[in-house]
Amino acid sequence: MARVTVEDCVDKVPNRFELVMLAAHRAREISAGAPITVERDNDKNPVVSLREIAEETQSADELRERLIESNQTQIEVDEPEEDSMALLMGADHDKPAEDDMSEEKLLRALMEAQGQG
């Protein structure tokens, strides 16, 4: 039955590699307890996920977004971050930081910032 299901999905997700990635991600979601949106019919999770994609009860775009989110290791921040080195060196935001800080002063400032100084 899986071969017919893959053929049914190709018009929804033309790239077979992407189809496999999306179906595998959905199968992992089902294994983790996500509710299925089609009848199981004694099928295993990968076949159920392919049937969901074929019947469009799971949108390929939404699956793609969830797959990307699950693989992200860093969260994008909309606000610009302050220059932590400038803060460590005690520079004001209005004037540029001094570049002639010695290595010893820099290490001392880092240790103090971590609470070890």
C-alpha positions as CSV (number, residue, x, y, z in Angstrom):
1,M,0.0,0.0,0.0
2,A,2.9,2.4,0.6
3,R,3.9,2.5,-3.1
4,V,0.4,3.7,-4.1
5,T,0.5,6.2,-1.3
6,V,3.9,7.6,-2.4
7,E,2.5,8.0,-5.9
8,D,-0.5,9.8,-4.5
9,C,1.7,12.2,-2.6
10,V,4.0,13.1,-5.5
11,D,1.5,15.7,-6.8
12,K,1.4,17.3,-3.4
13,V,5.2,17.2,-2.8
14,P,7.0,16.8,-6.1
15,N,10.4,16.3,-4.6
16,R,10.6,12.7,-3.4
17,F,13.4,13.5,-0.9
18,E,11.4,16.2,0.7
19,L,8.3,13.9,0.7
20,V,10.3,11.3,2.7
21,M,11.6,14.0,5.1
22,L,8.1,15.4,5.7
23,A,6.5,11.9,6.1
24,A,9.2,10.8,8.5
25,H,8.8,13.9,10.6
26,R,5.0,13.4,10.7
27,A,5.5,9.7,11.6
28,R,7.7,10.8,14.5
29,E,5.0,13.3,15.6
30,I,2.5,10.4,15.5
31,S,4.8,8.2,17.6
32,A,5.1,11.0,20.1
33,G,1.4,11.1,20.6
34,A,0.1,13.6,18.0
35,P,-3.5,12.8,16.9
36,I,-3.9,11.2,13.4
37,T,-6.2,12.9,10.9
38,V,-7.1,9.8,8.8
39,E,-8.3,6.3,9.7
40,R,-5.4,4.1,10.7
41,D,-6.7,0.9,8.9
42,N,-4.0,-1.2,10.7
43,D,-1.2,0.8,9.0
44,K,2.0,1.8,10.6
45,N,2.9,5.4,11.3
46,P,5.0,6.1,8.1
47,V,2.1,4.9,5.9
48,V,-0.4,6.9,8.0
49,S,1.7,10.0,7.5
50,L,1.9,9.4,3.7
51,R,-1.9,9.0,3.6
52,E,-2.4,12.2,5.6
53,I,-0.2,14.0,3.0
54,A,-2.0,12.4,0.1
55,E,-5.4,13.3,1.4
56,E,-4.2,16.8,2.4
57,T,-5.3,16.5,6.0
58,Q,-1.8,17.5,6.8
59,S,-0.6,20.5,4.7
60,A,2.9,20.1,3.2
61,D,3.7,23.7,4.0
62,E,2.7,23.3,7.7
63,L,4.7,20.0,7.9
64,R,7.7,21.8,6.4
65,E,7.5,24.6,8.9
66,R,7.2,22.2,11.8
67,L,10.2,20.2,10.5
68,I,12.3,23.3,10.2
69,E,11.3,24.4,13.7
70,S,12.2,21.0,15.1
71,N,15.7,21.2,13.6
72,Q,16.5,24.8,14.7
73,T,19.1,25.1,17.3
74,Q,19.0,28.8,17.7
75,I,16.0,31.1,18.1
76,E,16.0,34.2,15.9
77,V,15.9,37.4,17.9
78,D,14.2,40.4,16.3
79,E,15.9,43.0,18.6
80,P,19.6,43.8,18.0
81,E,21.8,42.5,20.8
82,E,24.1,44.9,22.6
83,D,27.8,44.5,22.1
84,S,28.8,42.4,25.2
85,M,32.5,43.2,24.7
86,A,31.7,47.0,24.9
87,L,29.7,46.4,28.1
88,L,32.6,44.4,29.6
89,M,35.1,47.1,28.8
90,G,32.8,49.8,30.3
91,A,32.3,51.7,27.1
92,D,29.5,54.2,26.7
93,H,27.1,53.7,23.8
94,D,27.8,57.3,22.7
95,K,31.6,56.9,22.3
96,P,33.6,54.1,20.6
97,A,35.3,51.4,22.7
98,E,39.0,51.6,23.4
99,D,41.0,49.1,21.4
100,D,44.2,49.4,23.5
101,M,42.9,47.3,26.5
102,S,45.6,44.9,27.6
103,E,45.1,41.2,27.7
104,E,45.4,41.2,31.5
105,K,42.7,43.9,31.9
106,L,40.4,42.0,29.5
107,L,40.8,38.8,31.5
108,R,40.1,40.6,34.7
109,A,37.0,42.2,33.3
110,L,35.8,38.8,32.0
111,M,36.4,37.2,35.4
112,E,34.6,40.0,37.2
113,A,31.6,39.7,34.8
114,Q,31.3,36.0,35.6
115,G,31.5,36.7,39.3
116,Q,34.9,35.0,39.8
117,G,36.9,38.1,40.4
